[in-house]
């Protein structure tokens, strides 16, 4: 790693705040909702890239389960106690992290939010996918492939998660408005970040509705469980699946025809941009209050284009291997 003076001169950030870490760099804690999914690994890679470019030491820590708000609160509280220079956070829920974020702000520690909204204005930026529009994209694709008619199940993430609730709203409201011949059955079934529960919920809908025509699954674990349920019944390609968030496995399932299409975000950009905004803030520069990190419809015919490869397959091995202790 380049020495701090060289790093900051190259980045034009010579005035960054003094740090509390052993590296001599300003310390920024980056706290996603979880670590298990490829999505969060891509966020991590983007944060590392921004850290290198702008001379930050990145502390990465997250709950094991994406629904564990108590653990996420404890992580952020520890960062506040350590007096880090900044916190970049994807809050588990809109309300659960408000108190600790406002405590950080009151302590003079700026907070950047990414991925999901939080009900406080004491933040420096919000970097997020237009999740409602992502749900609209999924609904329009479902309407197209079902010719505007049939029964559809929705496998959601968890109540209170701002990002996925907007996806669900975008999907459900667009279906109601544009495709009156499509019936959403069983309401939204939540998997609570558990692939096995997603599988069980999808199986329950398939049992209750043998004529089910399709599924919308709104995050990686939801899609994964739904795919397994459809495969186990030999319905791959017959029951149409439109997913949200990609992984190598899910892209392979799309290539095989089990998944029709996937709405994808740009988690690398999300991690990079939220961390870059923090660096600009620490240097006394102007930050952007709201940044749309983008959403795209991934299809078998565009998955191998350079544009989609850059979004779906960032070089995680390269970037994660550059973190101290990485390999």
Order of alpha helices (4+ residues) and beta strands (2+ residues): alpha-beta-alpha-beta-alpha-beta-alpha-beta-beta-alpha-beta-alpha-beta-alpha-beta-alpha-beta-alpha-beta-alpha-beta-beta-alpha-alpha
